[in-house]
Amino acid sequence: MRFSIVRKALVVVLMVMTSVTFGQTYFGWRVGPNMGTFRGSSVHNASYITGFNTGISFEFVMEDWLKSDFAKNLSFQVEGSITQKGTKSDYMRILPHYISALDSTYYGPDTTLYTGVVQKVTYLSIPLLLKYSIGNERSRFKPNFYGGAYINGMFSLFVDGDTKRSLSGNPRDDRRLYKDDYMGIEYGLIAGAGFIQKIGGRRTRWAVTGDFRYLYGLSNLGEYRGKPDIPEEQISDVKSVTFLAAFGVRYQMR
C-alpha cells in the first residue's frame, strides 16, 4: 500500500513539472553502487554493506522563472529510482523455548541475539534536488553541487537472504514477512556533488554524468506492532545512512 503511495506521488510530481514552462530540460539515466548502514539506539555493532541504485531523472533549468544570470546555472531535478539500503548488525528475536527438539512442551520465550545479520532493504525512491552547475552553455565539462530531500517506499526486505520468518521457530510454520515490522515510508536529506561531460560534436545534446551523494535518513525505519517474536527495542530507533555513486547519460530534450 505504502509502495503504491510513493509510486503515485512520483507520477504526480512528474505531471506537475512537465506542465510548467522551463527553459532547458534534460532527461537522464544512471546506475551505480551504494554503501550503507543503520544508526540509532536500536542498532548495535553495525557495519556497512553494499547495494545498488538505478533510476531516471528530469532536470529543469530555472532561468525562465528567476530571470537572472545566476538562474542559468540553477536547476530543479526530480528523480525516480530503485535503491538498496541496509546494514550488517546484531539482531534480536524472541523464540519459543523447548527442553529439546523432541519435547513439544512450551516453557516460555527466550530472547536470542544473532550477530552479523545482514538486513537489505529495497526502496522505490523519489529524490527532489536543487542543483547549481559551474560553467556556461559552451562548457564541455561542468561540475555541480546539490542538496534536497527524498521519500522512499519499501519494496522488499531481506534478513540474511530471507524475506519471511517463523513465529514458532519452525521455518515451515506461520511464516511472517520481516518487512511487516518496518515502516513502508522513509524520508531524509541528500547532499552531493557531480559532473557532466558532453560527448559528440559542438551541438551535441548528449553528455555522460557522475554523481556522489550522502543520504541521511530522518525517519524511524521500525514500526512496532506488538509481534511476540520481535522486541520493541529492536526497532524503536533505526535510521539509515547511505553513500551513493552513480554514472549515466543525459540528453537535452529542449
C-alpha positions in Angstrom: 0.0 0.0 0.0 2.7 2.5 1.0 4.9 1.5 -2.0 1.8 2.4 -4.2 1.6 5.8 -2.5 5.2 6.7 -3.4 4.7 5.4 -6.9 1.6 7.6 -7.4 3.5 10.6 -5.8 6.2 10.2 -8.4 3.6 10.3 -11.2 2.0 13.4 -9.8 5.4 15.2 -9.4 6.4 14.4 -13.0 3.0 15.6 -14.3 3.2 18.9 -12.5 6.8 19.5 -13.5 6.3 18.7 -17.2 3.2 21.0 -17.3 5.3 24.0 -16.1 7.3 26.1 -18.6 11.0 25.9 -18.1 14.0 26.7 -20.3 16.3 23.9 -20.9 15.1 20.4 -19.9 17.2 17.3 -19.6 16.4 13.6 -19.3 18.9 11.2 -17.6 19.5 7.6 -16.6 22.0 6.4 -14.1 23.2 3.3 -12.3 25.8 2.7 -9.6 26.7 1.2 -6.2 25.5 2.1 -2.7 27.3 1.7 0.7 25.0 2.0 3.7 24.3 1.2 7.3 21.8 1.8 10.0 22.2 4.0 13.1 20.2 4.7 16.3 19.8 3.3 19.8 18.3 0.1 18.5 21.3 -0.6 16.3 24.4 -2.4 17.7 27.7 -3.4 16.1 26.6 -2.2 12.8 28.8 -2.1 9.7 28.4 -1.0 6.1 27.1 -3.3 3.3 26.9 -2.7 -0.4 23.8 -2.4 -2.7 22.9 -0.7 -5.9 20.9 2.2 -7.3 19.4 2.8 -10.7 16.9 5.4 -12.0 15.8 8.2 -14.3 15.8 11.9 -13.8 14.3 15.1 -15.2 16.2 18.3 -14.8 14.7 21.7 -15.4 16.8 24.9 -15.7 15.2 27.8 -13.8 16.3 30.8 -15.8 12.7 31.4 -17.1 11.5 31.5 -13.5 14.1 33.7 -11.9 15.3 35.9 -14.9 18.9 36.2 -13.7 22.3 35.1 -14.7 22.5 33.1 -11.5 19.4 31.1 -12.6 21.1 30.0 -15.8 23.2 27.6 -13.6 20.4 26.7 -11.2 18.1 23.8 -11.9 15.5 21.6 -10.2 15.8 17.9 -10.6 13.2 15.2 -9.8 14.1 11.5 -10.0 12.6 8.1 -9.8 14.9 5.3 -8.8 15.3 1.9 -7.2 17.8 1.9 -4.4 19.1 -0.5 -1.8 20.0 0.3 1.9 20.8 -1.9 4.8 23.3 -3.0 7.4 25.2 -5.9 9.0 24.5 -5.8 12.7 23.2 -7.6 15.8 19.5 -8.8 15.6 17.3 -9.9 18.4 14.4 -12.4 18.2 12.1 -13.9 20.9 11.7 -17.6 20.2 9.7 -20.3 22.0 11.8 -22.3 24.4 11.6 -26.1 24.4 13.7 -28.6 26.5 14.7 -30.4 23.3 13.7 -30.8 19.7 11.7 -33.9 20.7 9.8 -32.1 23.5 6.7 -30.3 22.4 6.1 -28.7 25.9 6.4 -24.9 25.7 8.5 -23.4 28.5 8.2 -19.7 27.6 10.1 -17.3 25.4 13.8 -16.9 25.0 15.4 -13.7 23.7 18.1 -14.7 21.3 20.8 -12.4 19.9 22.1 -13.1 16.5 25.3 -11.4 15.4 26.4 -10.4 11.9 22.9 -10.4 10.5 22.6 -8.7 7.1 19.4 -6.6 6.5 18.9 -5.3 3.0 16.0 -3.1 2.1 15.0 -2.2 -1.5 13.1 1.1 -2.0 11.3 3.0 -4.7 12.8 6.4 -4.2 11.8 10.0 -5.2 14.7 12.4 -4.7 13.9 16.2 -5.2 17.1 18.2 -5.7 18.1 21.8 -6.2 21.3 21.9 -8.3 23.9 24.5 -9.1 26.3 24.0 -12.0 29.6 25.8 -12.7 30.1 26.8 -16.3 28.0 28.0 -19.2 26.3 26.6 -22.2 29.6 26.2 -24.1 31.4 24.4 -21.3 32.2 20.8 -22.2 32.8 19.8 -18.6 30.6 21.2 -15.8 30.9 20.3 -12.1 27.7 20.7 -10.0 26.6 20.7 -6.3 23.2 20.0 -5.0 21.0 19.3 -2.0 17.5 18.2 -1.3 15.3 15.6 0.2 13.9 12.1 -0.7 10.9 10.0 0.1 11.1 6.2 -0.2 8.5 3.4 -0.4 9.7 0.0 0.7 9.6 -2.7 -2.0 11.3 -5.6 -0.2 13.3 -6.5 2.9 15.7 -9.4 3.2 17.2 -10.6 6.5 20.1 -12.9 5.9 18.7 -13.6 2.5 15.2 -14.5 3.6 12.0 -12.4 3.4 10.0 -14.3 6.0 10.5 -15.7 9.5 8.7 -18.2 11.6 6.9 -17.1 14.8 7.3 -20.6 16.4 10.9 -21.1 15.3 9.9 -23.8 12.9 10.7 -22.5 9.4 7.7 -24.4 7.9 5.2 -22.9 10.4 3.5 -19.5 10.5 5.8 -17.6 8.1 5.7 -13.8 8.5 7.3 -11.1 6.4 10.2 -9.2 8.0 9.1 -6.0 6.3 5.9 -6.1 8.4 8.0 -4.8 11.3 9.3 -1.8 9.3 7.7 1.4 8.2 6.8 1.4 4.5 7.8 5.0 4.1 11.2 6.6 4.8 12.3 10.2 4.2 15.6 12.1 4.6 18.1 14.6 3.3 20.5 14.5 0.4 23.8 16.4 -0.2 26.1 15.7 -3.1 28.3 16.8 -6.0 28.7 15.6 -9.5 29.7 16.4 -13.1 28.6 16.3 -16.7 30.9 15.8 -19.7 29.5 16.5 -23.1 30.1 13.9 -25.8 29.9 14.3 -29.5 30.1 17.4 -31.7 29.7 21.1 -30.9 25.9 21.0 -31.0 25.6 17.7 -29.2 22.7 17.1 -26.8 24.3 14.1 -25.1 26.5 14.0 -22.0 27.9 11.5 -19.5 27.2 12.2 -15.8 28.6 11.2 -12.5 27.1 11.7 -9.0 28.4 11.2 -5.5 25.8 11.6 -2.7 25.3 11.3 1.1 21.8 10.3 2.2 20.8 10.9 5.8 17.6 9.3 7.0 15.4 11.3 9.3 12.5 8.9 9.9 12.5 5.8 12.0 12.5 2.6 9.9 11.0 0.4 12.6 7.3 0.1 13.4 6.4 -1.9 16.5 3.1 -3.7 16.0 3.1 -6.0 19.1 4.5 -9.0 17.3 5.5 -11.5 20.0 8.8 -12.5 18.4 10.3 -9.0 17.8 11.4 -7.0 20.9 10.3 -3.4 20.7 13.8 -2.2 21.5 15.0 -3.9 18.3 13.1 -1.5 16.0 12.3 1.6 18.2 15.1 3.7 16.8 16.5 2.7 13.5 17.6 5.2 10.8 19.7 4.9 7.7 22.9 6.4 6.4 23.9 5.8 2.8 26.7 6.8 0.4 25.9 6.6 -3.2 27.8 6.8 -6.5 26.1 6.8 -9.9 27.1 7.1 -13.5 24.9 7.5 -16.6 23.9 9.6 -19.6 21.9 12.8 -20.1 20.0 14.1 -23.1 18.9 17.7 -23.7 15.2 17.5 -24.6 14.9 21.2 -25.3 
